[in-house]
Amino acid sequence: MSVGMPYPEPPETAREPDVPRFDRLLGSVDEGLWEHNLVTGAAWFSRRFKHLLGFAGTEWPDDASVLRLRVHPEDLAGFDSVRQRASQDGLMAAHQMRLLCRDGHWRWFRTRVRVWPDVNGRPTHLVGTLHDIDNEVRTMTELGAVTQRFERAIAASEEGLFDAVWGHEKVYLSDRARELMGMPPGSGLVSYQALRERIHPDDLEMVRQDLAAAVAGLTRWQSVFRAERLDRPGEYRWFRERGTAARETDGRIRVWGLLADVTDSMSETERLESRVARRTAELAEALRVAEEQRQFAESANRAKANFLGQMSHELRTPLNGVIGMTELALRAGATPEQRRFLDMAQQSARSMLHVVEDLLDFARAEAGKLTLEHQPFDLARLLADTFREFMPDVRERGLRMMYDLSLIHI
């Protein structure tokens, strides 16, 4: 085949007729089709249309008036209106209505109607679809009835409904719940922070812990607390909150339940028991904190004792070296002035060693391991050694310092 040569047309016999294709398309859709010629009055209904109403092909005549006769009397005005709107506006219009089926039962259908004009723009045909929505309508009707019963039950109850998604700022309150809290009727959505501010300060932490535990365990909870009404500032009433926390399919946690004002129904004994339970919980928390502080203090004392022991060991080693070296220097021979200086240095080292020993005694005393020893000592020498350490500073400042052993009775 040379370049540029046109492709041959397929033979006429190879083309599929349009009628079988059209029949397949009509049989593949779930909706019935109908058409009404506004000029001649002729009508056409697809097999699916007739089947939806329970009729065979030959049992349903091609007559537009037959369809209107099977529309429920209460829906007839709407059916005529949708046909009229479609004819006048040239747009598609829809309507839900009940049709009488072959078995004598009424079923709900949705019809969509559109007008088709001729080449001059005049409407000549009404084309429509019919879809069975009976199960959908009946389900919605039953759901509406259940919702109404639920709303009536809530209205008749003394309790109010609350519903929220955990972590969101808004909480839904039913009209009854809003009334209990002294709030005016509204959309139902209330700020969680605004509700929390109404709870008595002594009860707030308990309510928070109860709710947090229910969310963590995805379980039920109940709290009895005091809250301030919005319309009566300063007046606290007792409320009982019962709810459930559950995880939804999208992963969010929803909390919902009932709120009741139990001020009048609670006896004085129950109120006291509630206060006792709350105070007991607060005491248990205080004891837990005190125990943690005690353990921390003991740990700190152990660390301090270990530090003092380590430090005293590190100091005693060089101090003993200083004492030993000064002792050798004194034995090696020195002038009187040098001996005096060496004696003072040795005495200072010994005093420092005593301070280290005192630190160790302090650590032993805190640990409860201090033991007292009875040992003889020379008081005059102790005083002399103590004074000798301070004499250079005393002389430098022009002062005098002395002691008198005759005033001490031993």
C-alpha positions as CSV (number, residue, x, y, z in Angstrom):
1,M,0.0,0.0,0.0
2,S,1.5,3.3,-1.0
3,V,1.7,6.3,1.3
4,G,-1.3,8.6,1.2
5,M,-3.7,5.9,-0.1
6,P,-7.0,6.1,1.8
7,Y,-8.2,3.2,3.9
8,P,-11.1,1.3,2.3
9,E,-14.5,1.7,3.8
10,P,-15.8,-1.4,5.6
11,P,-18.5,-3.3,3.7
12,E,-22.1,-2.2,4.6
13,T,-22.9,-5.7,5.9
14,A,-20.1,-5.4,8.6
15,R,-21.8,-2.6,10.4
16,E,-24.0,-3.5,13.3
17,P,-27.5,-2.1,13.2
18,D,-28.4,0.6,15.7
19,V,-31.5,-1.2,17.0
20,P,-29.8,-4.1,18.8
21,R,-27.2,-1.7,20.3
22,F,-30.1,0.6,21.5
23,D,-31.8,-2.4,23.0
24,R,-28.7,-3.4,24.9
25,L,-28.3,0.0,26.3
26,L,-31.9,0.1,27.5
27,G,-31.5,-3.3,29.1
28,S,-28.3,-2.2,30.9
29,V,-29.7,0.7,32.9
30,D,-31.7,0.3,36.1
31,E,-34.2,3.0,35.2
32,G,-37.2,2.9,33.1
33,L,-37.6,5.3,30.1
34,W,-40.8,6.8,28.7
35,E,-41.6,9.3,26.0
36,H,-44.7,11.4,25.2
37,N,-45.3,13.1,21.8
38,L,-46.9,16.4,22.7
39,V,-48.1,16.8,19.0
40,T,-49.6,13.5,18.2
41,G,-50.3,12.3,21.8
42,A,-48.5,9.0,21.1
43,A,-46.5,7.4,24.0
44,W,-43.7,4.9,24.4
45,F,-42.5,3.0,27.5
46,S,-39.4,0.8,27.7
47,R,-39.5,-2.8,28.9
48,R,-37.7,-1.8,32.1
49,F,-40.3,0.8,32.8
50,K,-43.1,-1.8,32.5
51,H,-41.1,-4.3,34.5
52,L,-40.6,-1.8,37.4
53,L,-44.4,-1.7,37.8
54,G,-44.8,-5.5,37.4
55,F,-46.1,-5.6,33.9
56,A,-45.1,-7.6,30.8
57,G,-44.5,-5.9,27.5
58,T,-48.0,-6.4,26.1
59,E,-49.8,-5.7,29.4
60,W,-49.0,-2.0,29.4
61,P,-50.6,0.0,26.6
62,D,-48.6,2.8,24.9
63,D,-50.9,5.5,26.3
64,A,-49.7,8.5,28.3
65,S,-52.9,8.7,30.3
66,V,-52.3,5.2,31.7
67,L,-49.3,6.5,33.7
68,R,-51.2,9.5,35.1
69,L,-54.0,7.1,36.2
70,R,-51.6,5.1,38.3
71,V,-50.2,8.1,40.2
72,H,-51.2,8.3,43.8
73,P,-54.0,10.9,44.3
74,E,-51.8,12.8,46.9
75,D,-48.9,12.9,44.4
76,L,-50.9,13.7,41.2
77,A,-50.6,17.5,41.6
78,G,-46.9,17.3,41.9
79,F,-46.6,15.0,38.9
80,D,-48.6,17.5,36.7
81,S,-46.5,20.3,38.1
82,V,-43.2,18.7,37.1
83,R,-44.5,18.0,33.6
84,Q,-45.6,21.6,33.2
85,R,-42.3,23.0,34.5
86,A,-40.4,20.9,32.1
87,S,-42.5,22.0,29.2
88,Q,-42.3,25.7,30.1
89,D,-38.7,26.1,31.2
90,G,-37.1,23.5,28.9
91,L,-35.1,22.2,31.9
92,M,-35.0,18.8,33.6
93,A,-37.4,18.6,36.5
94,A,-37.7,15.8,39.1
95,H,-40.4,14.5,41.4
96,Q,-41.0,11.7,43.9
97,M,-44.3,10.0,43.7
98,R,-46.2,6.7,44.4
99,L,-47.4,4.5,41.6
100,L,-49.9,1.7,41.7
101,C,-48.1,-1.5,40.7
102,R,-49.7,-4.5,39.0
103,D,-49.9,-6.4,42.3
104,G,-52.1,-3.6,43.8
105,H,-49.4,-2.1,46.1
106,W,-48.1,1.4,46.0
107,R,-44.4,1.9,45.5
108,W,-42.3,5.0,45.6
109,F,-40.6,6.1,42.4
110,R,-38.5,9.1,41.3
111,T,-39.2,10.5,37.8
112,R,-37.1,13.0,35.9
113,V,-38.7,14.8,33.0
114,R,-37.2,16.9,30.2
115,V,-38.7,18.5,27.1
116,W,-37.2,18.1,23.6
117,P,-38.0,20.8,21.0
118,D,-38.1,20.5,17.2
119,V,-35.8,22.4,14.8
120,N,-37.9,25.5,15.4
121,G,-37.6,25.4,19.1
122,R,-41.2,24.3,19.8
123,P,-41.6,21.6,22.4
124,T,-42.6,18.3,20.8
125,H,-41.6,15.5,23.1
126,L,-41.5,14.9,26.9
127,V,-38.8,12.4,27.8
128,G,-38.6,10.9,31.3
129,T,-37.0,8.3,33.5
130,L,-38.4,6.2,36.3
131,H,-36.3,4.9,39.2
132,D,-37.6,2.7,42.0
133,I,-36.8,4.3,45.4
134,D,-39.3,2.5,47.5
135,N,-36.8,0.9,49.8
136,E,-34.9,4.1,50.2
137,V,-38.0,6.1,51.1
138,R,-39.3,3.5,53.5
139,T,-35.9,3.3,55.2
140,M,-35.8,7.1,55.6
141,T,-39.4,7.1,56.8
142,E,-38.6,4.5,59.5
143,L,-35.5,6.3,60.4
144,G,-37.5,9.5,60.8
145,A,-40.0,7.7,63.0
146,V,-37.3,6.4,65.2
147,T,-35.7,9.8,65.4
148,Q,-39.1,11.3,66.4
149,R,-39.6,8.7,69.1
150,F,-36.1,9.3,70.4
151,E,-36.8,13.1,70.5
152,R,-40.1,12.6,72.2
153,A,-38.4,10.3,74.8
154,I,-35.7,12.9,75.4
155,A,-38.3,15.7,75.7
156,A,-40.3,13.7,78.2
157,S,-37.2,12.8,80.2
158,E,-35.7,14.9,83.0
159,E,-32.3,14.3,81.5
160,G,-30.6,16.2,78.7
161,L,-28.4,14.8,75.9
162,F,-24.8,15.7,75.2
163,D,-22.6,14.6,72.3
164,A,-19.0,15.5,71.3
165,V,-15.9,14.3,69.5
166,W,-13.0,14.0,71.9
167,G,-10.5,16.7,71.3
168,H,-12.9,19.1,69.6
169,E,-13.8,22.4,71.1
170,K,-17.6,22.2,70.5
171,V,-20.1,20.0,72.4
172,Y,-23.7,19.4,71.4
173,L,-26.3,20.0,74.0
174,S,-30.0,19.2,73.5
175,D,-32.6,21.8,74.4
176,R,-33.2,20.0,77.7
177,A,-29.5,19.9,78.6
178,R,-29.3,23.6,77.8
179,E,-32.3,24.3,80.0
180,L,-30.7,22.4,82.9
181,M,-27.6,24.6,82.6
182,G,-29.7,27.8,82.4
183,M,-28.8,28.4,78.8
184,P,-31.2,29.8,76.2
185,P,-32.3,27.6,73.3
186,G,-29.9,27.6,70.4
187,S,-28.1,25.6,67.8
188,G,-27.0,23.1,70.4
189,L,-23.3,23.6,70.0
190,V,-21.5,25.0,73.1
191,S,-17.9,25.7,73.9
192,Y,-16.3,22.9,76.0
193,Q,-14.3,25.6,77.8
194,A,-17.5,27.5,78.7
195,L,-19.0,24.4,80.2
196,R,-15.8,23.6,82.1
197,E,-15.8,27.0,83.7
198,R,-19.3,26.4,85.1
199,I,-18.1,23.3,87.2
200,H,-17.3,23.9,90.8
201,P,-13.5,24.3,91.3
202,D,-13.5,21.5,93.9
203,D,-15.1,19.1,91.5
204,L,-13.4,20.0,88.2
205,E,-10.4,17.7,88.5
206,M,-12.6,14.7,89.5
207,V,-14.8,15.3,86.4
208,R,-11.7,15.6,84.2
209,Q,-10.2,12.4,85.5
210,D,-13.4,10.4,85.1
211,L,-13.8,11.5,81.5
212,A,-10.1,10.9,80.7
213,A,-10.3,7.4,82.2
214,A,-13.4,6.6,80.1
215,V,-11.7,7.8,76.9
216,A,-8.6,5.9,77.6
217,G,-10.5,2.7,78.3
218,L,-13.3,3.3,75.8
219,T,-15.9,2.5,78.5
220,R,-18.8,4.1,80.4
221,W,-18.4,6.7,83.2
222,Q,-20.5,8.5,85.7
223,S,-19.7,11.7,87.6
224,V,-21.7,13.6,90.2
225,F,-20.6,17.3,90.5
226,R,-21.7,20.8,91.2
227,A,-22.1,23.3,88.4
228,E,-23.2,27.0,88.2
229,R,-26.2,27.8,86.1
230,L,-25.7,30.5,83.5
231,D,-28.9,32.4,84.4
232,R,-28.2,32.3,88.1
233,P,-24.6,33.3,88.8
234,G,-23.3,32.0,92.1
235,E,-25.9,29.3,92.4
236,Y,-24.5,25.8,92.2
237,R,-26.6,22.7,91.7
238,W,-25.8,19.0,91.7
239,F,-25.6,17.2,88.4
240,R,-25.2,13.6,87.4
241,E,-23.4,12.9,84.1
242,R,-23.6,9.4,82.6
243,G,-21.9,8.7,79.3
244,T,-20.0,6.4,77.0
245,A,-16.8,6.7,75.0
246,A,-16.4,4.7,71.8
247,R,-14.1,4.8,68.7
248,E,-15.8,5.5,65.4
249,T,-14.8,3.9,62.0
250,D,-12.8,7.0,61.1
251,G,-10.6,6.6,64.2
252,R,-12.1,9.5,66.2
253,I,-13.4,9.0,69.7
254,R,-17.0,10.1,70.4
255,V,-18.4,10.7,73.9
256,W,-22.1,11.0,74.5
257,G,-24.5,10.6,77.4
258,L,-27.2,12.1,79.6
259,L,-27.1,15.0,82.0
260,A,-29.5,15.3,84.9
261,D,-30.1,17.8,87.7
262,V,-30.1,15.7,90.9
263,T,-30.1,18.5,93.5
264,D,-33.6,17.9,94.7
265,S,-33.4,14.1,94.6
266,M,-30.0,13.8,96.4
267,S,-30.4,13.3,100.2
268,E,-28.0,15.0,102.6
269,T,-26.4,11.7,103.2
270,E,-25.6,11.2,99.5
271,R,-24.2,14.7,99.3
272,L,-21.9,14.0,102.3
273,E,-20.9,10.7,100.7
274,S,-20.0,12.5,97.5
275,R,-18.0,15.1,99.4
276,V,-16.2,12.3,101.4
277,A,-15.4,10.4,98.2
278,R,-14.0,13.5,96.7
279,R,-12.0,14.4,99.7
280,T,-10.7,10.8,100.0
281,A,-9.5,11.0,96.4
282,E,-7.8,14.3,97.1
283,L,-6.2,12.8,100.2
284,A,-5.0,9.8,98.3
285,E,-3.5,12.1,95.7
286,A,-1.8,14.2,98.4
287,L,-0.4,11.0,100.0
288,R,1.0,9.9,96.7
289,V,2.7,13.3,96.2
290,A,4.1,13.2,99.7
291,E,5.5,9.7,99.2
292,E,7.1,10.8,96.0
293,Q,8.7,13.7,97.8
294,R,9.8,11.5,100.6
295,Q,11.5,9.1,98.2
296,F,13.1,12.1,96.5
297,A,14.4,13.4,99.8
298,E,15.9,10.1,100.8
299,S,17.5,9.8,97.4
300,A,19.0,13.3,97.8
301,N,20.3,12.4,101.3
302,R,21.9,9.2,100.0
303,A,23.6,11.2,97.3
304,K,24.8,13.8,99.8
305,A,26.2,11.1,102.1
306,N,28.0,9.5,99.2
307,F,29.4,12.8,98.1
308,L,30.6,13.6,101.6
309,G,32.2,10.2,102.0
310,Q,34.0,10.5,98.7
311,M,35.1,14.1,99.3
312,S,36.4,13.3,102.8
313,H,38.4,10.4,101.3
314,E,39.9,12.7,98.7
315,L,40.8,15.3,101.3
316,R,42.2,13.1,103.9
317,T,44.9,11.6,101.7
318,P,46.7,14.9,100.9
319,L,46.2,16.2,104.4
320,N,47.9,13.2,105.8
321,G,50.7,13.8,103.4
322,V,51.1,17.4,104.6
323,I,51.1,16.3,108.2
324,G,53.8,13.6,107.5
325,M,56.0,16.0,105.5
326,T,55.9,18.7,108.3
327,E,56.7,16.0,110.8
328,L,59.8,15.0,108.8
329,A,60.9,18.6,108.5
330,L,60.6,19.1,112.2
331,R,62.8,16.0,112.8
332,A,65.4,17.1,110.3
333,G,66.3,20.1,112.4
334,A,65.2,23.7,111.9
335,T,65.7,27.0,113.5
336,P,63.2,28.1,116.3
337,E,61.3,30.3,113.9
338,Q,61.1,27.6,111.2
339,R,59.9,25.1,113.9
340,R,57.2,27.6,114.9
341,F,56.1,27.9,111.2
342,L,56.1,24.2,110.7
343,D,54.2,23.6,113.9
344,M,51.5,26.0,112.8
345,A,51.3,24.4,109.3
346,Q,51.0,20.9,110.9
347,Q,48.4,22.1,113.3
348,S,46.3,23.7,110.5
349,A,46.5,20.4,108.6
350,R,45.4,18.5,111.6
351,S,42.5,21.0,112.1
352,M,41.5,20.5,108.5
353,L,41.6,16.8,109.0
354,H,39.3,17.2,112.0
355,V,36.8,19.2,109.9
356,V,36.8,16.4,107.4
357,E,36.1,13.9,110.2
358,D,33.3,16.2,111.4
359,L,31.7,16.1,107.9
360,L,31.8,12.4,108.0
361,D,30.2,12.4,111.4
362,F,27.5,14.7,110.1
363,A,26.8,12.3,107.2
364,R,26.7,9.4,109.6
365,A,24.3,11.3,111.9
366,E,21.9,11.9,109.0
367,A,22.1,8.2,108.1
368,G,21.5,7.2,111.7
369,K,24.9,5.5,112.0
370,L,26.7,7.9,114.3
371,T,28.2,6.4,117.4
372,L,29.6,8.4,120.3
373,E,33.0,7.6,121.8
374,H,34.3,8.5,125.2
375,Q,38.0,9.5,124.8
376,P,40.2,11.7,127.1
377,F,41.7,14.9,125.6
378,D,43.8,17.9,126.9
379,L,41.5,21.0,127.0
380,A,44.4,23.4,127.5
381,R,46.3,22.1,124.5
382,L,43.1,22.1,122.4
383,L,42.5,25.8,123.3
384,A,46.1,26.7,122.6
385,D,46.1,25.0,119.3
386,T,42.8,26.7,118.3
387,F,44.1,30.1,119.3
388,R,47.4,29.6,117.5
389,E,45.6,29.3,114.2
390,F,43.9,32.7,114.6
391,M,46.8,34.7,116.2
392,P,48.3,36.0,112.9
393,D,45.0,37.7,112.0
394,V,44.5,38.9,115.6
395,R,48.0,40.6,115.7
396,E,47.5,42.1,112.2
397,R,44.4,43.8,113.4
398,G,46.0,45.0,116.7
399,L,43.8,42.9,118.9
400,R,44.4,40.6,121.8
401,M,42.8,37.2,122.4
402,M,43.2,35.1,125.6
403,Y,41.6,32.3,127.6
404,D,41.5,31.5,131.3
405,L,41.2,27.8,132.3
406,S,40.5,28.7,135.9
407,L,37.0,29.7,134.8
408,I,36.2,26.2,133.5
409,H,35.2,23.6,136.0
410,I,36.0,20.0,135.0
